[in-house]
Amino acid sequence: MKKITDRFFVGLISGLGGNLAKMAVEMVFNKSGFSKSNGYTTAAGIFLKKSDVSSPYGRVVGILADNMIAAGLGVTCIYWLTLMGKDKYLIKGAGLGAAEWASLYGVASKIGATAIFPVKPKDAIATFISHLAFGMTKIAIAVELGDSRLFKPSNLTLEIDEPQSLFAETEEI
C-alpha cells in the first residue's frame, strides 16, 4: 500500500478516524446508561447556549465542531510523532488522548470554553476513556497510513549512545 507523505492530510484522516473510535466508546457508555455525555454536545457548547445545544441545528453544529477539533488534533498528533518517534505508539497515543482530555475537557471547560460544564463524575470518566480510545486510534491510523519518513525528526537525535562524549574536553590550540 502506498503511504501518505503529507503530514496535514494524514493528520486529518487519523484525527477523524480517532473521532469515530471516541464516538463509538461514548455510544457504548450512553446505551449502557453509564453516561449521558458525548463529544459533540461539549463541542456545540463552545458556540451555543446550553439551551440550544440539543436542538437539531445544535447537534449539527456540535458534530461539525467535534470533527473539526478532532481533525486538528490529528494534525498535531503527526508533529508529536515526528518529535517523539513512532515506537510504543499506542502508549504515546493514550498519553496524548489523556492530555487532550485534561486540557480541553478540564482546563478549557473550567475557564468557560463550553457551556457544558461542569459534568457528573461518571460523564468525566466516560469521556476520559473515550479520549484514550481517540488518542490510541488516531496515532495507530497515522502510523499505519503515514510514510515512515514523516516520523523521523531531521535535526533531533532520538538517542545518544554515549552522552558523556558531549562533555569531552577539547584540545587547546
C-alpha positions as CSV (number, residue, x, y, z in Angstrom):
1,M,0.0,0.0,0.0
2,K,1.3,3.5,-0.9
3,K,1.8,5.5,2.3
4,I,0.6,9.1,2.7
5,T,3.5,11.6,2.6
6,D,1.7,14.8,3.6
7,R,1.6,15.4,7.4
8,F,-1.6,17.6,7.2
9,F,-3.5,15.0,5.1
10,V,-2.6,12.0,7.2
11,G,-3.3,14.1,10.3
12,L,-6.8,14.9,9.1
13,I,-7.6,11.3,8.3
14,S,-6.1,10.0,11.6
15,G,-8.0,12.6,13.7
16,L,-11.3,11.8,12.0
17,G,-10.7,8.1,12.4
18,G,-9.8,8.5,16.0
19,N,-13.0,10.5,16.5
20,L,-15.0,7.6,15.2
21,A,-13.5,5.4,17.9
22,K,-14.2,8.1,20.5
23,M,-17.8,8.3,19.4
24,A,-18.2,4.5,19.5
25,V,-16.9,4.4,23.1
26,E,-19.3,7.2,24.0
27,M,-22.2,5.4,22.4
28,V,-21.4,2.3,24.5
29,F,-21.4,4.3,27.7
30,N,-24.6,6.1,26.7
31,K,-26.5,2.9,25.7
32,S,-25.4,1.2,28.9
33,G,-26.8,4.1,30.9
34,F,-23.4,4.8,32.5
35,S,-23.0,8.3,30.9
36,K,-25.0,10.9,29.1
37,S,-22.0,12.8,27.8
38,N,-20.7,12.9,24.3
39,G,-18.1,15.0,22.4
40,Y,-20.4,16.7,20.0
41,T,-22.5,18.1,22.8
42,T,-19.5,19.6,24.5
43,A,-18.2,20.9,21.2
44,A,-21.6,22.5,20.5
45,G,-21.4,24.2,23.8
46,I,-18.3,26.2,22.5
47,F,-20.6,28.0,20.1
48,L,-24.1,27.8,21.5
49,K,-26.0,28.5,24.7
50,K,-26.7,25.3,26.7
51,S,-30.4,25.5,25.8
52,D,-29.6,25.4,22.1
53,V,-27.2,22.5,22.2
54,S,-29.8,19.8,22.0
55,S,-31.8,21.4,19.1
56,P,-31.4,19.8,15.6
57,Y,-29.2,22.6,14.4
58,G,-27.3,22.5,17.7
59,R,-26.5,18.8,17.0
60,V,-25.2,19.7,13.6
61,V,-23.0,22.5,15.0
62,G,-21.7,20.0,17.6
63,I,-20.9,17.3,15.1
64,L,-19.1,19.8,12.8
65,A,-17.2,21.3,15.7
66,D,-16.3,17.9,17.2
67,N,-15.0,16.6,13.9
68,M,-13.0,19.8,13.2
69,I,-11.4,19.7,16.6
70,A,-10.6,16.0,16.1
71,A,-9.1,16.7,12.7
72,G,-6.9,19.5,14.1
73,L,-5.8,17.3,16.9
74,G,-4.9,14.6,14.3
75,V,-2.6,17.1,12.6
76,T,-0.9,17.9,15.9
77,C,-0.5,14.2,16.6
78,I,1.6,13.9,13.4
79,Y,4.0,16.5,14.7
80,W,4.2,14.9,18.1
81,L,5.1,11.6,16.4
82,T,7.8,13.4,14.4
83,L,9.3,14.7,17.6
84,M,8.9,11.5,19.7
85,G,9.2,8.8,17.1
86,K,6.6,6.1,16.4
87,D,8.0,3.4,18.8
88,K,5.5,2.5,21.5
89,Y,2.9,4.5,19.6
90,L,-0.2,3.1,21.5
91,I,1.2,4.3,24.8
92,K,2.0,7.7,23.3
93,G,-1.4,7.8,21.8
94,A,-3.1,7.1,25.1
95,G,-1.0,9.7,26.8
96,L,-1.8,12.2,24.1
97,G,-5.5,11.4,24.4
98,A,-5.4,11.8,28.1
99,A,-3.6,15.1,27.8
100,E,-6.1,16.4,25.3
101,W,-8.9,15.3,27.6
102,A,-7.4,17.1,30.6
103,S,-6.6,20.3,28.6
104,L,-9.8,20.6,26.5
105,Y,-12.4,19.0,28.8
106,G,-10.8,20.1,32.0
107,V,-8.9,23.3,31.8
108,A,-10.6,24.9,28.8
109,S,-14.0,24.0,30.1
110,K,-13.2,25.3,33.5
111,I,-12.3,28.7,32.1
112,G,-15.5,28.9,30.1
113,A,-14.7,27.4,26.7
114,T,-18.0,25.5,26.7
115,A,-21.5,25.9,28.1
116,I,-21.5,22.2,29.0
117,F,-19.6,22.4,32.3
118,P,-19.4,21.1,35.0
119,V,-20.2,17.4,34.3
120,K,-21.1,14.5,36.5
121,P,-18.3,12.2,37.7
122,K,-19.4,9.3,35.5
123,D,-19.5,11.5,32.5
124,A,-15.9,12.6,33.2
125,I,-14.8,9.0,33.5
126,A,-16.6,8.1,30.2
127,T,-15.1,11.0,28.3
128,F,-11.6,10.2,29.7
129,I,-11.9,6.6,28.5
130,S,-13.2,7.8,25.1
131,H,-10.3,10.1,24.7
132,L,-7.9,7.2,25.4
133,A,-9.5,5.4,22.5
134,F,-9.3,8.6,20.4
135,G,-5.6,9.0,21.1
136,M,-4.7,5.4,20.5
137,T,-6.8,5.1,17.4
138,K,-5.6,8.3,15.7
139,I,-2.0,7.5,16.4
140,A,-2.4,3.9,15.1
141,I,-4.0,5.2,11.9
142,A,-1.2,7.7,11.5
143,V,1.5,5.1,11.9
144,E,-0.3,2.7,9.5
145,L,-1.1,5.3,6.8
146,G,1.8,7.7,7.1
147,D,5.1,7.3,5.3
148,S,7.8,6.4,7.9
149,R,9.9,9.4,6.7
150,L,7.2,11.7,8.3
151,F,8.1,10.4,11.7
152,K,11.9,11.0,11.6
153,P,13.0,14.3,13.0
154,S,15.6,15.8,10.7
155,N,17.7,17.6,13.3
156,L,16.9,15.8,16.5
157,T,18.8,12.8,18.0
158,L,16.5,10.1,19.2
159,E,19.1,8.5,21.4
160,I,22.7,9.5,22.2
161,D,24.8,6.4,22.6
162,E,27.5,8.0,24.8
163,P,26.2,11.2,26.4
164,Q,29.4,11.7,28.2
165,S,31.1,12.4,24.9
166,L,29.1,15.6,24.6
167,F,31.2,16.9,27.5
168,A,34.6,15.7,26.4
169,E,37.4,18.2,26.8
170,T,38.7,19.7,23.6
171,E,42.3,20.3,23.0
172,E,43.6,23.8,23.2
173,I,45.4,25.1,20.1
